[in-house]
Amino acid sequence: MSAKKIILDCDPGHDDAIAILLTLSSPDVLQLLGITCVAGNVPLSLTTQNALNICELAERRDVPVYAGADRPLVRSLVTAESVHGQSGLDLPGNAHLPTAAIRLQEQHAVDFIIETLLLEHAGSVTLCATGPLTNVALAMRREPAIVERIYEIILMGGAAINPGNVTPAAEFNIYVDPHAADIVFRSGVSLTMMGLDVTHQVLVTTDRIEVIRGGGGNTARTAADLLTFYCRHDRKRYGIDGGPLHDPCVIAHLLDDGLFETRSVNVEVEVSSPLCLGQTVTDWWSVTDRPVNCNVAYAVDDETFFEQLATRLARLP
């Protein structure tokens, strides 16, 4: 079978970085058409540089990286330096990332998404969204014709049953730009949601980090360093054995959809309530007549997930 064509829309961020590396390690399954960046975990100037640096780390200077929206559609930008550090990809001790030799593409990320979906690869591209959905919503709003040309969208965001992680009700990616998420969830595109219900089952323990560190080359060792820094926040916050590895779930699902169990339900995004802004209101038990619009992941084979992650990261230089 030919590789699946994808655009990775992200806001690196440590877990986005691992999602990028997992993608780059899997050219047998995934054809990465481009990386589009959005403001989220840190401002856009940092998410773009981080994406470039991760491609440099993996010695994949051929991957085009595009800058997109620098703020949400309506609200002011909320960022997450408390989790990811001031750079968005802080590392422990003396560890460091290489500085990218490649540069950003001149084309805006939204224009790249539109052009790719409308002209070059109509109907065959999966959008993998691991940050706020601003770029995707802007593309849909600017050129509605792309909606029916998207093969599917797999996104990290939301929560069906679990509480939120940035407010009592909302998950971070959706909360940062709920109005963009509302556009995407109402679009009619085939959606799969990797939310907190499943990502909090994928815990990066110390043992799992050391398996990644010991199994490959420089890239795998740096990935282990990234995960070491990233997990310190969630271990302290949640009092659990490891940090939830959110964004790579999107790529892992594409690589092996048998890892996850999903349920097809209605999901709507709250955009009005100050108390519940950004909540993904999920009709888990079909208590309304709202139409099904999303496949929501709720369970994962986490052992196999990490085995496959370590194996693939070991392929990188």
C-alpha positions as CSV (number, residue, x, y, z in Angstrom):
1,M,0.0,0.0,0.0
2,S,1.2,3.5,-0.7
3,A,2.0,5.8,2.2
4,K,-0.7,8.0,3.7
5,K,-0.4,11.6,2.8
6,I,-0.5,13.9,5.8
7,I,-0.1,17.5,6.8
8,L,1.0,17.9,10.5
9,D,-0.4,21.1,12.0
10,C,1.3,21.6,15.4
11,D,2.6,24.0,18.1
12,P,5.8,22.4,19.3
13,G,5.9,21.8,22.5
14,H,7.6,18.6,23.7
15,D,4.8,16.2,22.8
16,D,4.4,17.8,19.3
17,A,8.2,17.3,18.9
18,I,7.8,13.6,19.6
19,A,4.9,13.5,17.2
20,I,7.1,15.1,14.5
21,L,9.9,12.6,15.1
22,L,7.5,9.6,15.1
23,T,6.2,10.9,11.7
24,L,9.7,11.3,10.3
25,S,10.6,7.8,11.4
26,S,7.8,6.3,9.5
27,P,8.2,7.1,5.8
28,D,7.0,3.5,5.0
29,V,3.5,4.4,6.3
30,L,3.3,8.3,6.2
31,Q,4.1,10.8,3.4
32,L,4.6,14.1,5.2
33,L,3.7,16.8,2.8
34,G,4.6,19.6,5.2
35,I,4.5,20.9,8.8
36,T,2.3,23.8,9.5
37,C,2.8,25.7,12.7
38,V,0.4,27.6,14.9
39,A,0.7,29.6,18.1
40,G,-0.3,27.6,21.2
41,N,2.1,26.1,23.6
42,V,4.4,29.1,23.0
43,P,4.1,32.0,20.5
44,L,4.4,31.4,16.8
45,S,8.0,32.5,16.5
46,L,9.0,29.8,18.9
47,T,6.7,27.0,17.5
48,T,8.1,27.5,14.0
49,Q,11.7,27.5,15.2
50,N,11.1,24.4,17.3
51,A,9.7,22.6,14.3
52,L,12.7,23.5,12.2
53,N,15.1,22.4,15.0
54,I,13.4,19.0,15.3
55,C,13.7,18.4,11.6
56,E,17.4,19.4,11.9
57,L,17.8,16.9,14.8
58,A,16.4,14.1,12.6
59,E,18.5,15.2,9.6
60,R,15.3,15.8,7.6
61,R,16.1,19.2,6.0
62,D,13.8,18.3,3.1
63,V,10.6,18.8,5.1
64,P,8.9,22.1,4.4
65,V,7.8,24.0,7.5
66,Y,5.2,26.8,7.3
67,A,4.2,29.6,9.7
68,G,0.5,30.0,10.3
69,A,-1.7,31.9,12.7
70,D,-0.1,33.8,15.5
71,R,-3.2,34.2,17.5
72,P,-6.6,32.6,18.0
73,L,-9.6,33.7,15.9
74,V,-11.3,35.7,18.7
75,R,-9.5,35.4,22.0
76,S,-6.1,36.5,23.2
77,L,-3.4,33.8,23.0
78,V,-3.0,31.5,26.1
79,T,0.4,29.7,26.2
80,A,1.9,26.9,28.3
81,E,5.4,27.8,29.3
82,S,4.8,26.3,32.7
83,V,4.8,22.9,31.0
84,H,7.2,23.3,28.1
85,G,9.6,26.0,29.4
86,Q,10.3,29.4,27.9
87,S,11.5,28.1,24.6
88,G,8.7,25.5,24.2
89,L,11.3,22.8,24.0
90,D,13.4,23.3,27.2
91,L,15.8,20.4,28.0
92,P,17.3,19.3,31.3
93,G,20.9,20.1,32.3
94,N,23.3,20.7,29.5
95,A,21.3,19.0,26.8
96,H,20.5,21.1,23.7
97,L,18.8,20.9,20.3
98,P,20.7,21.7,17.1
99,T,19.9,25.0,15.4
100,A,18.2,24.5,12.1
101,A,20.1,25.1,8.9
102,I,16.8,25.2,7.0
103,R,14.4,28.1,6.9
104,L,10.7,28.6,6.9
105,Q,8.8,28.5,3.6
106,E,7.6,31.9,2.5
107,Q,4.1,30.7,1.9
108,H,1.6,31.1,4.8
109,A,0.5,27.8,6.4
110,V,-3.1,28.4,5.6
111,D,-2.4,29.0,1.9
112,F,-0.3,25.9,1.8
113,I,-3.2,23.8,3.4
114,I,-5.7,25.3,0.9
115,E,-3.4,24.8,-2.1
116,T,-2.5,21.2,-1.1
117,L,-6.1,20.1,-0.5
118,L,-7.6,22.0,-3.4
119,L,-5.1,21.5,-6.2
120,E,-2.5,18.9,-5.5
121,H,-3.9,16.1,-3.4
122,A,-7.6,16.6,-3.3
123,G,-9.4,13.9,-1.3
124,S,-6.3,12.0,-0.2
125,V,-4.8,14.1,2.6
126,T,-5.2,13.6,6.4
127,L,-4.8,16.6,8.5
128,C,-3.1,15.7,11.7
129,A,-3.7,18.5,14.2
130,T,-1.8,18.5,17.5
131,G,-2.3,22.1,18.5
132,P,-5.1,24.7,18.5
133,L,-7.2,24.4,15.4
134,T,-6.8,27.9,14.2
135,N,-4.9,27.2,10.9
136,V,-7.4,24.5,10.0
137,A,-10.5,26.7,10.7
138,L,-9.0,29.6,8.8
139,A,-8.4,27.4,5.8
140,M,-12.0,26.2,5.9
141,R,-13.3,29.7,6.3
142,R,-11.2,31.2,3.6
143,E,-11.9,28.4,1.1
144,P,-15.0,26.3,2.0
145,A,-14.4,24.1,-1.1
146,I,-11.5,22.3,0.8
147,V,-13.9,20.8,3.3
148,E,-15.1,18.0,1.1
149,R,-11.6,17.4,-0.1
150,I,-10.1,16.6,3.3
151,Y,-9.8,12.8,3.7
152,E,-10.0,13.0,7.5
153,I,-8.9,15.0,10.4
154,I,-7.2,13.3,13.4
155,L,-6.7,15.8,16.3
156,M,-5.4,15.9,19.8
157,G,-7.8,17.8,21.9
158,G,-10.8,17.8,24.1
159,A,-12.1,15.3,26.6
160,A,-15.2,13.2,26.5
161,I,-15.4,11.9,30.1
162,N,-12.3,13.2,31.9
163,P,-12.2,16.7,33.3
164,G,-10.1,19.4,31.5
165,N,-6.5,20.1,32.1
166,V,-6.4,23.9,31.7
167,T,-9.8,24.6,33.3
168,P,-12.1,22.2,35.2
169,A,-14.0,21.7,31.9
170,A,-11.6,22.3,29.0
171,E,-8.5,20.7,27.5
172,F,-5.7,23.1,26.4
173,N,-5.8,22.9,22.6
174,I,-9.5,23.4,22.4
175,Y,-9.5,26.1,25.1
176,V,-6.8,28.2,23.3
177,D,-9.1,28.6,20.3
178,P,-12.6,27.2,21.0
179,H,-14.1,29.2,18.1
180,A,-11.7,27.5,15.6
181,A,-12.6,24.1,17.2
182,D,-16.3,24.8,16.8
183,I,-15.8,25.5,13.1
184,V,-13.9,22.2,12.6
185,F,-16.3,20.1,14.7
186,R,-19.3,21.5,12.7
187,S,-17.6,21.1,9.3
188,G,-18.8,17.6,8.5
189,V,-15.3,16.3,7.9
190,S,-14.5,12.8,9.2
191,L,-13.0,13.5,12.7
192,T,-11.1,11.4,15.1
193,M,-10.5,12.9,18.6
194,M,-7.5,11.9,20.7
195,G,-8.5,13.5,23.9
196,L,-7.5,13.4,27.5
197,D,-9.5,10.2,28.1
198,V,-7.0,8.3,26.1
199,T,-3.8,10.4,26.3
200,H,-3.8,10.1,30.1
201,Q,-3.5,6.3,29.6
202,V,-0.2,6.8,27.7
203,L,2.2,7.6,30.5
204,V,5.8,8.3,29.9
205,T,7.4,6.6,32.9
206,T,11.2,6.7,33.7
207,D,11.6,3.1,32.5
208,R,10.0,4.0,29.2
209,I,12.2,7.0,28.7
210,E,15.3,4.9,29.3
211,V,14.2,2.3,26.8
212,I,13.9,5.1,24.2
213,R,17.3,6.5,25.3
214,G,19.1,3.2,25.0
215,G,17.5,2.0,21.8
216,G,18.8,4.4,19.2
217,G,21.2,7.1,18.2
218,N,21.4,10.8,19.0
219,T,17.8,11.6,18.0
220,A,16.4,8.9,20.4
221,R,18.7,10.2,23.2
222,T,17.5,13.8,22.6
223,A,13.9,12.6,22.5
224,A,14.5,11.0,25.9
225,D,15.9,14.3,27.2
226,L,12.8,16.1,25.9
227,L,10.5,13.7,27.6
228,T,12.5,13.9,30.9
229,F,11.9,17.7,31.0
230,Y,8.3,17.5,29.8
231,C,7.2,14.9,32.4
232,R,8.4,16.8,35.4
233,H,5.3,19.1,35.3
234,D,2.6,16.4,35.0
235,R,4.2,14.1,37.6
236,K,4.1,16.9,40.1
237,R,0.7,18.0,39.1
238,Y,-1.1,14.7,38.9
239,G,0.9,12.6,41.3
240,I,1.2,9.8,38.7
241,D,4.0,7.6,37.6
242,G,4.6,9.5,34.3
243,G,3.5,12.3,32.1
244,P,0.6,11.9,29.6
245,L,2.1,11.8,26.0
246,H,-0.7,13.6,24.2
247,D,0.2,14.5,20.6
248,P,2.0,11.3,19.4
249,C,-1.4,9.5,19.8
250,V,-2.5,11.2,16.6
251,I,0.4,9.7,14.6
252,A,0.3,6.4,16.4
253,H,-3.4,6.0,15.4
254,L,-2.4,6.5,11.8
255,L,0.4,4.0,12.1
256,D,-1.7,1.3,13.8
257,D,-5.4,2.1,14.4
258,G,-5.7,-1.2,16.3
259,L,-4.0,0.4,19.2
260,F,-7.0,2.5,20.0
261,E,-10.7,1.8,20.7
262,T,-13.1,4.5,19.6
263,R,-16.8,5.4,19.8
264,S,-18.7,7.4,17.2
265,V,-20.7,10.1,19.0
266,N,-21.7,13.8,18.8
267,V,-19.2,16.3,20.1
268,E,-19.9,20.1,20.3
269,V,-17.6,22.8,21.5
270,E,-18.8,25.3,24.1
271,V,-18.0,28.8,23.0
272,S,-20.3,31.0,25.1
273,S,-20.1,29.9,28.8
274,P,-17.3,31.6,30.8
275,L,-17.4,28.7,33.1
276,C,-17.1,26.0,30.5
277,L,-15.5,27.7,27.5
278,G,-13.7,25.2,25.3
279,Q,-15.4,22.2,26.8
280,T,-16.0,19.4,24.3
281,V,-19.5,18.4,25.2
282,T,-19.8,14.8,24.2
283,D,-23.0,12.9,23.9
284,W,-21.4,9.7,25.1
285,W,-24.7,7.8,25.9
286,S,-26.7,9.2,23.0
287,V,-29.1,11.1,25.2
288,T,-29.8,13.7,22.5
289,D,-30.8,13.5,18.9
290,R,-27.7,15.5,17.8
291,P,-26.0,13.7,14.8
292,V,-22.8,11.7,15.2
293,N,-19.8,13.8,14.0
294,C,-16.7,12.4,15.7
295,N,-14.9,9.2,16.5
296,V,-13.6,9.6,20.1
297,A,-10.8,7.4,21.4
298,Y,-11.3,6.1,24.9
299,A,-8.9,3.2,25.3
300,V,-5.3,2.3,24.2
301,D,-2.9,-0.5,24.3
302,D,-0.2,1.6,26.0
303,E,2.4,-1.1,26.2
304,T,2.4,-1.7,22.4
305,F,2.2,2.0,21.8
306,F,5.5,2.6,23.6
307,E,7.1,-0.5,22.1
308,Q,6.3,0.9,18.6
309,L,7.4,4.4,19.6
310,A,10.8,3.2,20.8
311,T,11.3,1.0,17.8
312,R,10.5,3.8,15.3
313,L,12.6,6.5,17.1
314,A,15.6,4.1,17.0
315,R,15.4,4.3,13.2
316,L,16.4,8.0,13.2
317,P,20.1,9.1,13.2
